């Protein structure tokens, strides 16, 4: 919960004072995104997929152009988020083959905890599951005002945000809303 600048200051101080090259290498690998100016100065939400590939939220929007996007902000430590996952899996199954994509963004999480969570059976069928690299500095997150999780958004097939506070997967209203929006698209 400290500013990036503080982390960078202590990291740089540690590197100068430490002779343990293995530890420095491990820290550098683990926290590489914290010190990446491209990531930290980005106006977008910078992401990493399971394979370690970096991309932006804008890349996700382009990838799924023409489809509605249901975005789930979650974290591996968030019990309410995890409680929604069975309902989310049912929702993905219900809308499989339709013009809707489910995108999961791990916010304010630890990379290792996120990787462990997405390796479970609950997540095996989810292609669009990403770790947010610039939680503290993203103007995109700031503009969305993601203050608490779980949080859900719906973008239309043109990439326009149409619901800033969409219902949870367990809410009976979500199917009604998604059906209505899908009809409007066709």
Number of C-alpha atoms within 10 A of each C-alpha: 6 7 9 14 11 10 15 13 10 11 16 11 11 13 16 9 8 10 10 10 10 9 12 15 12 11 13 15 10 13 15 12 19 19 15 12 9 11 21 21 13 15 17 20 23 27 24 19 16 16 7 10 9 17 18 19 17 13 15 15 18 13 10 17 14 15 20 26 24 20 20 24 20 26 23 20 14 12 12 12 18 16 12 16 17 13 15 19 16 13 16 18 11 11 15 12 9 11 15 22 21 20 19 20 22 24 24 19 18 18 18 10 13 20 16 11 16 18 12 9 9 13 14 9 12 15 13 15 21 26 25 28 28 26 20 17 20 19 17 17 19 15 9 11 10 16 9 9 17 20 18 20 19 25 19 20 19 15 18 12 15 13 13 15 11 19 17 19 21 16 12 10 12 15 16 11 14 17 12 11 17 17 9 9 14 6
